Amino acid sequence: MLSYIAYCFSIFFIVLEVFILLYLIRGILPFGIIAVYFIDILVAPLIMPMQKIVKHSILNCFKVDISPYILLIVFSYLNSMCSYLSSL
């Protein structure tokens, strides 16, 4: 049962990583207005707390918003942990 739950969380983190990647490339690729709005609505609850954490840290000195990159690292780590737990 634990491996099934870990597998489901692994898929969940993969989906979150895809949405974060779409958020990062939405300015480069010509998405429609509705697609950009949909991606912003899905990613905003994830990005906002990370932006507050970065704003009060030493990483605030950058001109670029690095919170999506930090979220990608965190989600990939959690995905690898879930994949490891599902293989046990």
C-alpha positions in Angstrom: 0.0 0.0 0.0 2.8 2.4 0.8 4.4 1.8 -2.6 1.1 2.7 -4.3 0.8 5.9 -2.3 4.4 6.8 -3.1 3.9 6.1 -6.8 0.8 8.4 -6.8 2.8 11.2 -5.2 5.6 10.6 -7.7 3.2 11.2 -10.5 1.8 14.2 -8.7 5.2 15.8 -8.4 5.9 15.1 -12.1 2.7 17.0 -13.0 3.7 19.9 -10.8 7.1 20.0 -12.5 5.5 20.2 -15.9 3.3 23.1 -14.8 6.3 24.9 -13.4 8.2 24.3 -16.7 5.2 25.7 -18.6 5.2 28.7 -16.3 8.9 29.3 -17.1 8.5 29.0 -20.9 5.2 30.9 -21.2 7.1 34.1 -22.1 9.2 32.4 -24.8 6.6 30.3 -26.6 3.5 31.9 -28.1 0.8 30.4 -25.9 -2.7 31.8 -26.2 -4.1 34.2 -23.6 -6.3 31.6 -22.1 -3.4 29.1 -21.8 -1.2 31.7 -20.1 -4.1 32.6 -17.7 -4.7 28.9 -16.9 -1.0 28.2 -16.2 -0.8 31.3 -14.0 -3.9 30.2 -12.0 -2.5 26.8 -11.5 1.1 27.9 -10.5 0.2 30.9 -8.4 -0.5 29.0 -5.2 2.9 27.3 -5.5 4.9 30.4 -6.5 3.5 32.9 -4.0 4.8 31.3 -0.8 8.2 30.6 -2.4 8.4 34.3 -3.5 7.8 35.4 0.1 10.5 33.1 1.4 13.0 34.3 -1.3 12.1 37.9 -0.6 13.2 37.5 3.1 16.4 35.6 2.3 19.8 36.4 1.0 18.7 35.4 -2.5 16.7 38.6 -2.8 19.7 40.4 -4.4 19.0 38.8 -7.8 17.0 40.7 -10.4 15.4 37.5 -11.7 12.7 35.7 -9.9 14.3 32.4 -8.9 11.4 30.9 -7.0 10.2 28.6 -10.0 13.8 27.2 -10.2 13.8 26.5 -6.5 10.4 24.8 -6.8 11.7 22.6 -9.7 14.6 21.5 -7.5 12.3 20.8 -4.5 9.8 18.9 -6.6 12.4 16.8 -8.4 13.9 15.9 -5.0 10.5 14.9 -3.7 9.8 12.9 -6.9 13.0 11.0 -6.5 12.2 10.2 -2.9 8.8 9.0 -3.8 10.2 6.9 -6.7 12.7 5.4 -4.2 9.9 4.6 -1.7 7.8 3.0 -4.4 10.6 0.7 -5.5 11.0 -0.8 -2.0 
